[in-house]
Amino acid sequence: MTTKLNNRIYWLDYAKVIGVFLMIYGHGNLCGDLRNYAYSFHMPMFFLISGMLYKPLSLRDTLTRLR
């Protein structure tokens, strides 16, 4: 499978990296304020990014991808 690097939206990739870092950092033993800050937006950020990347497919395309 060939990947096209020209179609990437790099700032979304960087946002996902920051979100993963905050998730790992938030699940560690942190002080209360910093932990609350990390927990306050890392999951909503993932939902927002996935909504930005969502591309609706027809039923036929969805079923052929399941194979």
N, C-alpha and C positions, 0 to 999 in steps of 0.2 A: 504494500500500500504506500503510495507516494503522498507526502504531506506538502501542502503549499504554505510556506512560511509568510508569504506576502499577504495572506488573508487574515492574519492574526491581529487582534486588537491588544496591543501590548499593555496599555494601561489597565485593562481588565485582568490580564495575567498578573500584573504587579499587585492589584487590589486583592486577588485571590491569595497570593503569597502572604500579604499582610494579614488577611483574615485567618489563614492557617496558623501563622505565627501567634496571633492573638488567642486563637483557640487553644493551642498548646500551652501558651503562657498563662491563660486563664484557668486551665485545669491543674496547674501546679499550685504549690503552697505559696500564696501571695498574701500581702496585707489586704485588708478589706476594701479600701478605696480603689486601689489599682485593679483588683479582681472585679469589682463592680463595674469599673470603666470598661474592662475588656469584655465582660459579659453583656454590657448594655447594647453593643451594636455588631458583634461579629456574626451572629446568626442572621439578623436581618440583612446584613450586607451580602451574605451568600444568597439569600432569597432574591434580593434585588439584582444581583449579577446574573443569576440563573434566569430571571425574567427578561433581562436584556438580551440574553443569548438564545431564548426560546424561539424555535422555528416550527410552526405548526406543519404537520404532515398529514397526508390523506390516510385513510384506513388501510389502503393497499400498501402504501410505503411503510406504514407502521408494522403491518403483519410480515412483510418481507424482511424487515430488519430483525425480527425476532428469530429467524432461522439461523 
